[in-house]
Structure formats: structure tokens, C-alpha cells
Amino acid sequence: MSMHISGNTATLACLEMARRLAPPQAVIHVGAGHGHGTLHQWQRWPVAHARVIDADDARLQWLRTPTAAQPEGATPPDWQALAAVVADHDGEVDFHHASNPAEDGLLSVGALLGLWPNLRALPHSTQPARRLDTLLAQHPLPGALGDSPAAPDAHPTWLIIDCLPALRILQGAPRTLATVGVVCLRAVLDPARLDDPAASLAASTEFLAEHGFRCVHLGETNHPAVGEALFLRDEAPALQAERSALQQQLAQLTRTIDQLTQTRDEHARLATDRAAQLDALTQAKAATAQVAADRQAQLDALTKENAALIAEHATLTTQKAQLTQALQAAEQASAQALVARDAEAQARKEAAAALDAAAQANTALTAERDTALQAKADALAARDAEVKAKTEALAARDAEAKAKSEALSARDALQKQIAELTAARDEQARLATERATQLDALNKAKADADKLAADRQVELDTLTTERDAALKAKADALAARDAEAKAKSEALSARDALQKQIAELTAARDQAQQNAKQTQQRLDASLKQIEELQNDALETQHRQQLLQEELVKAEAQIELIKDLLLREPGL
């Protein structure tokens, strides 16, 4: 070993310094024996929990007596004495007994002869052994078993192995080592002096280095080849790894914050765009509502106008029916007038025939008068007879004149009646023409009204279609507005969640930076204390060097005296 071996005083000082660095709340002491020695210094400290282990239960009586060492002014602590053989596996092991009970253990007496040449072997026994993890699982320390190493102040448990071989005990305690901050052990400094390499300091140092421990002190014992080593958890790699992890986490958090910031800005931009779109949609909705209101007013006006047109159409239909009835009556009267005219014409024809007959009769009478005058001229002689005949002829003439006068009067009456009938016929024809003109005008007005109604119906259908489209557009605008409002609300919620997450990540980053800073400060303090401890050890080195040499010489002389005494007869 390149580390200098210090005396008991330096060992006690290092233990005290280690106590200040990592105050033990629990101590696991394997091979405690009778409770004496440098490594029992912890009994003077305020240790709340202890598991004191030894293969011989009788050697643990000191812990069960009322006079057991306890911290001054403290309540009785949780110190338990456990009689057990501790090894690297659970099961039966060979337990070796020697003439010096302090050397009983897993190492055979033959393996110890390089240290103690005069040691004698006693009959060994087979005893049940347990790993330290198994034993502590049965007798747990409150809060002592963790899952991962941390800073020294997070490991308030000390492990003390005060027997040989320490490596086999350490190999059976990987879980316990994860919760331990300080390891003290007894080991052989010179492997050449011992047949079992598991008892060497080099083997224990290599094993503990793999678990994050570093040897900070090596103290002397009652044998120059056996030393007491103090190991502290080397936090530098862990802190460096933690620092690297924190830096990576910080970088990741920074990238996450940047991404979240970009996302927040993008969401803010989207929210602004959505708000602008929502305003535009609101304005479009207002315009659409105004257009819909205008279209509704127009529709109402057109509905009223259509109702008026329908009423006018109904009135015109009624008038048309009335005119149709009047026309039918006029046509019937015209037909009757035509019948009367035909009757009058027939009567006139008959009167003309009667007039012709009267004219013929008059002609006949004239012929008769001429014949009578001729007869009067011929028959002047018979004047009386002729006068009488003349008188009778005059009477007949008078009657004929009267008949002629009556025929003329009848003819005049017939002519007057024919004129009246002709005037009536002309009047009826004029009325029929006027009624036909009115009927044509009414038919044209009806056609115009029907066309206007059809146009109004088309316009009404168009307005209805436009109103339905406007209502649908209004509904779509309302749905779009609701969707935009919902999207805006979701965007605001996402923005708030992102801001909250950013705040949490920022707080976590600040806390991680603070933890890293505190860890670095603690590491610097620990390194400084270790450096001071090493300086103290180096300062005592020169003072103890001569004393150490004298002690080595004295021990060699004692060993020589022992050998001489053991060789004397009777001893």
C-alpha cells in the first residue's frame, strides 16, 4: 500500500472527522467482540440505531448489561446484539476455532500462521451462516435500506467489519453497501503473510472502489501486518455524473422551454389569428344578419304584396266570373235579340208581302176602277145602276183606301219596328263588342296577373331559397363562430397549461441548479475536509515515524520473548 500507516491517535481523529462529515444515525458492527478497540469509538456518539454482530453470543454481553456504553444525556438507543456467523452466502460454513478466541472465524488457523506463527488450531465446527443483507432484512434498521447511493449526509449508516476476511462479508452485503456512507474494516496489509487473499486490504479496496468508496485512512493495530482502513463514499464521480446529468437535464429543460416558448408563441399567433378570424366572422355574421333582416323585410313586403296580389287576383277572378256571367247574359240577350230580329224580319217580310198584295189589290182596284169608268162610259145609260155600282165601288174604294191606309200604317209601323229592332240589334252588337273588348281586356289582365303572380312566385321562391341559404349560412357562421370560440378557449387553456408547465420547468431548472450548486459546495467542503484530514495525517507522520519504528521493534522483541517462553519446558 502506498498510503502511510498512522497510529491510533490519528485513527481516532479520522473517525471523528468522518463523524462530522457523515454523522451516523445507525451503525452495523460485524465482529464486535467484547466491545473494545479503536473501531468501537462510535459507542461514545449519539447513535440512534445499532446492530452489533458476533459469532459468539457470550462476547456480546457487554451490550446487554445496564452499564453498556450509551451517549450521555440520551435515551436508551435501539442497539441490538445479534449472534450470527456472517459470510458471503446463506448456508452452512466451516467455522474455525483457534487458541486465541479473538481469531475465531471463517479463516482457517493455517491461513493465519503467517500472522500468528504460534496460533494453534482447535476443532472446527459447521455453523449456519447468513449474508449481511439477509441478517439485516430480519433485523432491519429504520430508513437504512435505500435503493440508490446519494450524498454522504444521505447515508447516515456506518458499516464496521472488525474481523477477517472482510471481503467475504462485503460480498454478501451489496444492498447494505448501497445505504452506507462510511466503511471501517480490519484487513491484512501484506497479502504475502496470508494464504487467503479475501482478507487482504487490496481485495477489499478493489471491491469497495467498485461500489464507490475510497480509502482515506489506514491505521495501525496490534500487528504491523494488519491495519484498520477507513473508507468514505467517493462522491466526486457520482457528483460529476449527477452534475452531468443535471447539465443534460438543464439543457433538455432549456430545449423544452425553447420548444414550449415556440409552441406558446405559435399558439399565441394562432390565437390572434383565430381572434381575427372570429372578429371577421362576427362582422360577417352581423352583415349576414343584416342581409337576412333585409331579405326578411323584403320577404315580408313581398309576402304582403303577394297576399294583396292574391286578393286582387281573387277580386279579378270574381269580376271575371261576374263579367263572364254578364257576357253570357249579353250573349243570351243578343241571341234573343237576333231571334226577335229574325222574327221582325219575318214579320217585315210578311208585311212586305202583305204590302205587295195590297199593291196588287190596289192595281186590281185601279184596273177595276178603269173598267168601272169604262163601264160608266160604256153604260151611261144605266147611271143609276152605275151610280149605285159607283157608290158601291166608291164604298169599296173607300174600304180599299182604308185598307191601303191601314196597310201603309202597318208598313210604317213595321218599318219603325224594324228600325227600332235594327237599333237594338246595333246596340246589342255594340254592347257585345264592348263586352268582348272588356272580356279580352280582362283575359289580358288575368294573363298579366297570372304572369305577375308567376313572376312573384318565382321571386318568392328565389327569396325563399336565398333566405334558406342565408339562414344556413347564418347557422354555419354560428357553428363556425362556436367552433372558433371553442378552439380559442382550447388554445387559451393550452396556452395557460403551457405557461404553467414552463413555470414548473423553470422552477425545476432553478431547483436543479440550486441542488447542483449545493452539491458542488458540499463536495468542495468534503474534499477540503479530506485534504485537511490528509494534511493532519501527514503532520502526524513525522511524529509517529520514530514511535512506529520503536513499536515495531518492541513487538518483534515481544514475539521473540513469546517464542522463547513457549519453547521453555513446562509452558
Summary of the structure (lengths in Angstrom):
residues: 571
radius of gyration: 73.3
end to end distance: 38.1
largest distance: 252.7
contacts: 1660
relative contact order: 0.09
helix: 70%
strand: 13%
